[in-house]
Amino acid sequence: MLLGAGSDSEDVIQEAFVKAYRKLSRYRGESSFRSWLLAIVANETRNLHRSRGRRDGLVLRAAAADPTAEITEDGAVDAVLAGERRASLVQALRQLPVRDREVIVCRFFLDLSEEETVAALGWPRGTVKSRTSRALAKLRGLLDREEVRHG
């Protein structure tokens, strides 16, 4: 679902709206209200991922400490694998130049339209289009290399 929040997306959205309401006085209008709100949602989703990662790590450490015990949480292994894929994506994103990373985050993580990305980044439409295309190609290349490395 929402930036990888899955079944917790409603909780993420609710928390984001609460935070947005509390910080409404900080909205300066430099970007669209939608962009500002989506940034808050993205931050809340990152917080969720961090807490899931800690929880899943605890489950795996407990399983390693007592391999005969059953893992009580359904999908813990799937969650860890999904977390590893997210970690690979984040690692690949960090390897991109800043401007490539910015356009990818705006277009695909914040789900901004092309027009909203133009406004948010202050770039011409053609630059947004070409940089998005090149950044995606670079990201695919980095992820392909990562997949080859880890089998």
N, C-alpha and C positions, 0 to 999 in steps of 0.2 A: 504494500500500500504506500502510504505517504513517506517518501524518502527511506523506505525500508523499515518503517515502524510496525508494519504488519497489523496484527490484531489489536495492538495498542494505539493505533492511529487516532482513535477518538479521544483517548486520554491525552495524547500529545497535543491535539488540536485544542482541547479544553484548557490545558495548562498554558498553551501559547496565547489564547484569548485572554486569560486572566492576567498574564504578564503584560500583554499589549495594553490592556485597560489600565493597569497600574502605571505603565510608562508612557501613556498617551501624551503627556506633557512634553516628553522628550522627542516626539516626532516633529521634525523640522521641515518636512515637505521637500527635501532635496531629491527624493525619489518618490515614486508612486506609493500610495498607502499600501497597495497590494504587495509591492516589493518589500516594504518595511515589515509587513506582517509575515510574509513568507520567510524572511530572514529569521524572525523569532521562532517560527515553526521549525525551521532547519536546525536552529540551536537546541530546541527542545528535543528534536529527534536525535541529535548527537548525544545529548545527555542520556537519553534512553539507551542508546547503543553502548555507552560507557558502562551504565549500570548492568545491562545484560551481559556485557563482557566479563565484568567482575563476578556476576552470579554463575555464568557458565564455567568460568575458570575454577570457581570453588567446587562445582559439581565434578569437573574432570579431575581435580586434585584429590577429591574424596574417593573417586573411583580408582585412581592410581594407588592410593594408600591402602585400599581394601578391594582388590580386583574380584573377589568372590561375591561382593555385595552387588545387588542390582541397582542400576541407576534409577532413582525414583522419579526423576523428572522426564516426562515424555519429550522427545525431540531435542534433548540436550546436545547430542552429537550433531544433529542437523543444524542446530543453532550455532554451534562452534564452527562448523564448516562454512556456514553463511557468514559468520564473523571473519573467518579467514579470507573469504572472497572479498568482503568489504575492506579488510585491511590491505589486501593486494591492490584494490582499486585506489584506496587512499594513498598508499605508497607510490603508485604510478602517477597519481595526480600531483603529488608533491615533487615529482621529478620534472614536471612540465614547467616551462617558463611562466612567470606570474601572469602575464596577459592571457596565455592559453588557459591557465587554470581558472582565471576570472570568468572567461566566456563559458567554459564548461559548467562551472558552478551556477552561473546565472541561468543558462539555458536548460540544464538537465537536473541539477540538484534543487534549485529554487523554482524550476519550471516556469521561468519567465518567457513571455513571447519574444519574438525577434525585436519587435518595437520597444518592449519594456527593457530588453537588454541594451538596445541602442541608447535609451534614456538613462539607464542606470550607469552605464560605462562611459557615456559621452563620446561614443565612437560613431563614425558614419555607418550606415546600414551595410554597405559593401564590405567594410572591415569586419563587422560582426559575422557576416556570412562566410567570408574567406577564412577568418581566424577559427571559427567554429569547425569548419571542414578540416583544416590543417591540424587543429588541436585533437579532434577525434581520431584522425589518422595516427598521430603521435601516440595517443593514449592506447589505441589498439595494438600498436607495435610494442609498447612497453608491457602491456598485459600478455601478449603472445610470448614474449621473451620470458616473463615471469612463469607462465604456464609450462614452458619447455624446461625451465630450471627445476621446477617442483614436480614435474611429471604429470 
